[in-house]
Amino acid sequence: MDANTAIGAAVAAGGFAGYAAKGSVPSLVAGGTSGLALIACGQTGRFKAAAAICAMLMMIMGMRLVKTKKAMPAGLVAALSAAGCNSSIALEVQPCAVPVPPALPEVARLSDRVIRILGRNPSSFTLTGTNLYLVGTGSSRILVDAGEGKPGVLQDLLKTMAEQGCHNISQIVVTHWHIDHLLGVPELLACFGSEVQVRKYMPSEGTSTGELDNAEGEWSPTEFLQGAWTAGMSGVCYGRNWSLPAILA
């Protein structure tokens, strides 16, 4: 495992990683939503190998925290030898303050055509929760993302639709396949009917452009500059008096 791979493992465990200087000794620092700061200090010039081993320990400790839901004691120090590289590393676990995002209203109008509904699933991963977006102004609109299907979300959506004179969801556009954006789909289909289109990207069969014209009077045919979109592609989609740069996850 090289240093870059090691840092990637640390990111997976803690949320972010980066190099820092501690005196004249290079250090690897990782932390994040787990609420921990893990500091590895290479004691010799062979820091990359030491960082790789330490990052593996970070990943193991991060997994332990996720499984047990218990914080590890502050000040825990483990010294060990990095076999084959004549290096040693010190692993120190310290409490790490986790920034708390500001509370958001369960329903909020973001513009004259977009209303946000919170997914009621706050966590260290989703922060204030996954957002659902009701797009359009007509009686039929598009829903962007489906949330996790948490209790109360569908009721918030139905109440908002009734207040706005909206009676139908024509399609559900899921931005990516994470469960906090996807698990609400079955409940939505049970409510609005199985004929509602659910898609990650617009189909290109028979045409070179996708169409987002099912929200009554709101979205004109939309051009995707990259043609058929797949994961990792980027481009710009255009609607009536708006454009949206996007990258598909």
Number of C-alpha atoms within 10 A of each C-alpha: 14 13 17 12 14 25 26 19 23 29 21 19 27 24 18 16 23 12 13 13 11 11 7 7 13 19 20 26 23 23 27 20 18 21 20 24 21 26 25 27 22 23 17 15 13 14 23 20 22 29 31 24 22 28 31 19 19 29 20 14 18 24 16 15 17 12 9 9 10 9 16 17 11 13 11 11 13 10 10 14 13 19 11 7 14 13 19 23 22 19 20 18 22 19 16 15 13 13 11 9 8 8 9 11 11 16 19 14 13 10 9 9 14 17 21 21 25 22 28 19 20 12 11 15 13 13 15 19 21 20 22 22 23 23 21 21 18 18 17 20 26 27 22 22 27 29 27 22 21 14 11 13 22 19 10 15 22 16 13 18 19 12 9 13 12 18 14 19 23 20 21 24 19 20 17 16 12 12 12 21 22 20 17 19 18 14 15 19 17 10 13 14 14 11 9 16 13 20 15 18 16 18 15 14 9 7 10 14 19 20 17 18 16 18 21 15 14 20 20 16 16 18 18 20 14 14 16 16 19 14 11 8 13 16 15 14 19 17 16 11 8 8 12 10 9 12 14 14 13
